[in-house]
């Protein structure tokens, strides 16, 4: 992760001072994006946050992948805790002019990781029964939410990369959708929490995907048909800084 810290020229603002809090690596990640109605999305986002859009169009993403090397600073990565599939549903927001990601849900197969993320980062993590494996050049992915009291959410499908790797250029839609270095969430009292993350520029490829089942946005009353944009990333190393509560 020291090499990750040395690569900062691409960031839209300087890396904050202070130690990172968590390290993790993301593998076989799919960005599946849909354009969504701004009015419907506005009703789902706290008023203090501005919906971020590209040429007036907001977007929603379903992002399946798997994690490895997940650990808090000062602790080792252990196999039973540090390696598991992850799945999130997200959109894009701004606060004080700074763009970031708003998560509607995050699902993981590791119960302890879910508990830590909910308690410390105030992220809407849920336990799920999940699998992620490469077969015949496709990433076969399946997730079914099992968290007690949570609304249902399932994803079953497969995806694979197409074409050469490229790095999104500033001003493009691909850059808008992926190069995000802030996470926004809210605590139980409705206060906005912001967390910085850091990683190298995204190495993207175009992708193909087939979904047999996708109910991840049903609880948002947003029906998702075939995604408009699909991108794949083989690996991304990520550092998460301590979250802060906004005044």
C-alpha positions as CSV (number, residue, x, y, z in Angstrom):
1,X,0.0,0.0,0.0
2,X,3.0,2.3,0.3
3,X,3.1,2.4,-3.5
4,X,-0.6,3.4,-3.6
5,X,0.2,6.4,-1.3
6,X,2.9,7.6,-3.7
7,X,0.5,7.9,-6.7
8,X,-1.4,11.1,-6.0
9,X,-1.1,13.3,-9.0
10,X,-4.4,12.1,-10.5
11,X,-6.5,13.1,-7.5
12,X,-9.0,16.0,-7.9
13,X,-7.8,17.4,-4.5
14,X,-4.8,16.6,-2.3
15,X,-4.7,13.5,-0.2
16,X,-5.7,14.5,3.4
17,X,-3.1,14.4,6.1
18,X,-3.2,11.6,8.6
19,X,-3.0,7.8,8.6
20,X,-5.3,5.6,6.6
21,X,-7.8,3.5,8.6
22,X,-8.4,0.4,6.3
23,X,-6.8,-1.3,3.3
24,X,-8.4,-3.6,0.8
25,X,-8.1,-4.8,-2.7
26,X,-11.0,-5.2,-5.2
27,X,-11.0,-7.9,-7.9
28,X,-13.1,-8.7,-11.0
29,X,-15.3,-5.6,-10.6
30,X,-18.2,-4.8,-12.8
31,X,-19.6,-1.2,-13.1
32,X,-23.2,-1.7,-14.4
33,X,-24.8,1.7,-14.9
34,X,-28.3,2.9,-15.7
35,X,-29.6,6.5,-16.3
36,X,-32.3,7.3,-13.7
37,X,-34.9,10.0,-13.3
38,X,-33.7,12.9,-11.3
39,X,-37.0,13.5,-9.5
40,X,-37.2,9.9,-8.3
41,X,-33.6,10.0,-7.2
42,X,-34.1,13.3,-5.3
43,X,-36.7,11.7,-3.0
44,X,-34.1,9.0,-2.0
45,X,-31.2,11.3,-1.1
46,X,-30.8,13.5,2.0
47,X,-31.6,17.2,1.3
48,X,-28.1,18.4,2.3
49,X,-26.6,16.5,-0.6
50,X,-26.8,17.6,-4.2
51,X,-27.4,15.0,-6.8
52,X,-24.4,14.9,-9.2
53,X,-25.2,14.4,-12.9
54,X,-23.4,14.3,-16.2
55,X,-24.9,16.7,-18.8
56,X,-28.0,16.8,-16.6
57,X,-28.4,13.0,-16.3
58,X,-28.0,11.2,-13.0
59,X,-26.9,7.6,-12.9
60,X,-27.4,4.5,-10.7
61,X,-24.9,1.6,-10.5
62,X,-24.9,-2.0,-9.4
63,X,-21.3,-3.0,-8.7
64,X,-20.4,-6.7,-8.0
65,X,-16.8,-7.7,-7.2
66,X,-14.8,-9.6,-4.5
67,X,-12.5,-8.2,-1.9
68,X,-9.1,-9.5,-0.6
69,X,-6.6,-8.2,2.0
70,X,-9.3,-6.3,4.0
71,X,-7.8,-5.1,7.2
72,X,-7.8,-2.3,9.7
73,X,-4.6,-0.4,10.1
74,X,-2.2,-2.2,12.4
75,X,-3.8,-5.6,11.9
76,X,-2.9,-8.4,9.5
77,X,-5.1,-9.7,6.7
78,X,-6.5,-13.1,7.7
79,X,-8.2,-15.4,5.2
80,X,-11.4,-16.0,7.2
81,X,-12.1,-12.2,7.5
82,X,-10.2,-10.6,4.6
83,X,-11.5,-12.4,1.5
84,X,-15.2,-12.2,0.5
85,X,-17.6,-11.1,-2.3
86,X,-19.1,-7.6,-2.1
87,X,-22.0,-5.9,-4.0
88,X,-23.2,-2.3,-3.8
89,X,-25.9,-0.1,-5.3
90,X,-24.8,3.5,-5.6
91,X,-25.4,6.9,-7.1
92,X,-23.4,10.1,-7.3
93,X,-23.7,13.2,-5.1
94,X,-21.9,16.4,-4.1
95,X,-21.5,18.3,-0.9
96,X,-19.6,21.6,-0.7
97,X,-18.6,21.2,-4.3
98,X,-16.9,17.9,-3.7
99,X,-18.2,14.9,-5.7
100,X,-18.6,11.5,-4.1
101,X,-20.6,8.3,-3.9
102,X,-23.9,7.7,-2.1
103,X,-24.5,4.0,-1.3
104,X,-28.1,2.7,-1.1
105,X,-26.9,-0.7,0.0
106,X,-23.8,-2.8,0.3
107,X,-23.9,-6.6,0.7
108,X,-21.2,-8.8,1.9
109,X,-20.9,-12.5,2.8
110,X,-18.7,-11.8,5.9
111,X,-20.8,-11.1,9.0
112,X,-18.0,-9.5,11.0
113,X,-17.0,-7.2,8.2
114,X,-20.7,-6.2,7.9
115,X,-20.9,-5.4,11.6
116,X,-17.6,-3.3,11.5
117,X,-18.7,-1.3,8.5
118,X,-22.2,-0.6,9.9
119,X,-20.8,0.5,13.4
120,X,-17.7,2.4,12.4
121,X,-18.4,3.8,8.9
122,X,-22.2,4.0,9.2
123,X,-22.5,2.3,5.8
124,X,-25.8,0.4,5.0
125,X,-24.1,-3.0,4.8
126,X,-26.1,-6.2,4.8
127,X,-25.3,-9.9,5.2
128,X,-25.8,-12.0,2.1
129,X,-25.2,-15.5,0.7
130,X,-22.8,-14.9,-2.1
131,X,-20.4,-16.5,-4.6
132,X,-18.0,-15.1,-7.2
133,X,-15.8,-17.3,-9.4
134,X,-14.3,-17.3,-12.9
135,X,-15.5,-20.1,-15.2
136,X,-14.8,-20.3,-18.9
137,X,-13.6,-16.6,-19.1
138,X,-16.8,-15.3,-17.4
139,X,-17.1,-14.1,-13.8
140,X,-20.1,-16.0,-12.4
141,X,-21.7,-14.0,-9.6
142,X,-24.6,-14.7,-7.3
143,X,-25.9,-12.9,-4.2
144,X,-29.0,-13.2,-2.1
145,X,-29.5,-10.9,0.9
146,X,-30.0,-12.8,4.2
147,X,-29.8,-9.9,6.7
148,X,-32.5,-10.1,9.3
149,X,-35.1,-7.3,8.9
150,X,-33.6,-6.0,5.6
151,X,-35.5,-5.6,2.4
152,X,-34.8,-8.4,-0.2
153,X,-32.1,-8.0,-2.8
154,X,-30.7,-10.5,-5.2
155,X,-28.3,-10.6,-8.2
156,X,-27.5,-13.6,-10.4
157,X,-25.5,-13.3,-13.6
158,X,-22.2,-13.4,-15.3
159,X,-19.8,-10.9,-16.9
160,X,-16.4,-10.6,-18.6
161,X,-14.2,-7.9,-20.0
162,X,-13.9,-6.8,-23.7
163,X,-11.1,-4.9,-25.4
164,X,-8.1,-3.2,-24.2
165,X,-7.5,-1.5,-20.8
166,X,-7.9,2.3,-20.8
167,X,-7.8,5.1,-18.2
168,X,-10.8,7.5,-18.3
169,X,-10.0,11.0,-19.3
170,X,-11.2,14.0,-17.2
171,X,-14.5,15.3,-18.7
172,X,-15.7,12.0,-20.0
173,X,-18.7,10.0,-18.7
174,X,-16.4,7.1,-17.7
175,X,-14.3,9.5,-15.5
176,X,-17.5,11.0,-13.9
177,X,-18.8,7.5,-13.0
178,X,-15.6,5.9,-11.6
179,X,-13.0,8.5,-10.4
180,X,-14.6,9.2,-7.0
181,X,-12.6,9.8,-3.8
182,X,-15.3,10.5,-1.3
183,X,-18.1,8.3,0.3
184,X,-21.1,10.0,1.8
185,X,-23.5,8.3,4.2
186,X,-25.7,9.2,7.2
187,X,-25.7,8.0,10.8
188,X,-28.8,7.0,12.8
189,X,-29.5,10.7,13.7
190,X,-29.4,11.8,10.0
191,X,-26.0,13.5,10.3
192,X,-24.0,13.3,7.1
193,X,-20.8,11.3,7.3
194,X,-18.0,11.8,4.8
195,X,-15.1,9.4,4.2
196,X,-12.1,9.9,2.0
197,X,-10.7,7.0,0.0
198,X,-7.6,6.7,-2.2
199,X,-6.6,4.5,-5.0
200,X,-4.7,4.7,-8.3
201,X,-6.5,5.7,-11.5
202,X,-9.1,3.2,-12.6
203,X,-7.8,0.7,-15.3
204,X,-11.1,0.0,-17.1
205,X,-12.1,-2.3,-19.9
206,X,-15.5,-2.4,-21.6
207,X,-17.6,-5.4,-20.6
208,X,-20.4,-7.8,-21.5
209,X,-22.9,-9.0,-18.9
210,X,-25.9,-11.3,-18.7
211,X,-28.3,-11.0,-15.7
212,X,-30.7,-13.8,-14.9
213,X,-32.0,-11.9,-11.8
214,X,-31.5,-8.4,-10.6
215,X,-33.7,-7.0,-7.8
216,X,-31.1,-4.9,-6.2
217,X,-33.0,-1.6,-6.8
218,X,-36.5,-2.9,-6.2
219,X,-36.6,-1.4,-2.7
220,X,-35.9,2.0,-4.3
221,X,-38.8,1.6,-6.7
222,X,-36.4,1.8,-9.6
223,X,-36.8,-1.0,-12.2
224,X,-33.5,-1.9,-13.9
225,X,-33.7,-3.4,-17.4
226,X,-30.5,-3.9,-19.4
227,X,-27.7,-1.6,-18.2
228,X,-26.7,1.2,-20.5
229,X,-23.0,1.1,-19.7
230,X,-20.8,-1.8,-18.6
231,X,-17.1,-1.5,-17.5
232,X,-14.7,-4.0,-15.9
233,X,-11.7,-3.7,-13.7
234,X,-9.4,-6.6,-12.9
235,X,-8.0,-5.1,-9.7
236,X,-7.9,-1.9,-7.6
237,X,-6.0,-1.4,-4.4
238,X,-7.8,1.0,-2.0
239,X,-7.1,2.9,1.2
240,X,-9.9,4.1,3.4
241,X,-9.4,7.1,5.7
242,X,-11.3,7.7,8.9
243,X,-14.8,9.0,8.3
244,X,-15.8,12.5,9.6
245,X,-19.1,13.9,10.6
246,X,-20.0,17.1,8.7
247,X,-21.0,20.2,10.7
